[in-house]
């Protein structure tokens, strides 16, 4: 039986057409069949099947782009336990397994079943309005509550289970997975977190008091943030890709998701090596003489 690889690309990345054409030929030589977005397949004249996420039959997902492309694949998989191998086509690429130049050796290990598989926690995110759920999503990186374009801060009341944590006057709040800790959470002065831990990090965005800082919470939670005031134009964003409008009184409930994302071949160099290489963690600034 022929193995199949779904290939998701960011067509705006330089050189992606050439890599995609080479990849489909390479997969065929290994006895694999590629599935590609029909419009891209037809434009490049590729010998590949049309990619349909609704009726996906794949043993592997390959992404050509950056972390955003991999997050798109995670959302499209919708909980199906298909490993994802990410190829970084420029940019930081903290989730993508390898650069385009080094992709082929790593891909060989994946296709042969010899690459490490890394299981990453997701979060389930619900919006409750009047006590009733009006939206539910999963996220790999984070759920962000933000004030939107308003100049006024919002007030959020944070709790876990039946325990109230406190009120936040801020531009917003990031509820991050360990995987998402190197993203928006880090930019907002949240902590770095080893990705295999089982927790949720709550990090305020531009808090209007020195007393409010990030807090690390158990993943079972549920962690709940209620929009208490100032919510005109506020919204919820999942992994930077899906937006939901919020109203005053809405509760955003976050807990461990009911599925994981499987990353193939990511940690061949290790998490801390990626921190040093991509974020210059532990590096020391030097000055010219």
QUINOR-V104390 format. One line per field, one symbol per residue. ss: DSSP state (H for helix, E for strand, C for the rest). psi: psi as a letter, one per 30 degrees, with the letter a starting at -180 (. if undefined). burial: # if it has 16 or more other ideal C-beta (glycine too) atoms within 10 Angstrom, else .. A space follows every 10 residues. Layout:
ss = ???
psi = ???
burial = ???
//
This chain:
ss = CCEEEEEEEC CCCCCHHHHH HHHHHHHHHC CEEEEECHHH HHHHCCCCEE CCHHHCCCCE EEEEECHHHH HHHHHHHCCC CCCEEEEECC CCCCCCCEEC CCHHHHHHHH HCCCCCEEEE EEEEEEEEEC CEEEEEEEEC CEEEEECCCC CCCEEEEEEE CCEEEEEEEE CEEEEECCHH HHCHHHHCCC CCCCCCCCEE EEEEECCCCC CCCCEEEECC CCEEEEEEEC CCCCEEEECC CEEEECCCCC EEEEEEEEEE EEEECHHHCC HHHHHHHHHC CCCCCCCCC
psi = kklkkkjklj ffkkgeeeee eeeeeeeefg glkkklkeee eeefhkillk kjffhkjkfk kkkjbaeeee eeeeeefhfk hkkkjkkjhl aehffkelle egeeeeeeee efggkkkjjk klkkkkkkjg fkkfkkllke dlkkklfbfk fkllkkjklk bgkkelkkjl fakkjkleef fgbeeefggl lkkkfglilk kjkljhkhkf fkllkklkfe bkkkkkjelg gjgllkkjgg ekkkkllkfk kjkklklgll kjkkgehefk efeeeeeegh kflkklkl.
burial = ...####### ..#..##.## ..##.##... .######..# #....#.##. #.#..#.### ########## #####.#... .########. ..######.# ..#..##.## #...#..#.# ########.. ....#.#### #######... ..######## .......### ########## ######.#.# .##.#...## #####.#... .#.####.#. ########.# #..####### ...#.#...# #######.#. #######... #..##..... .........
//
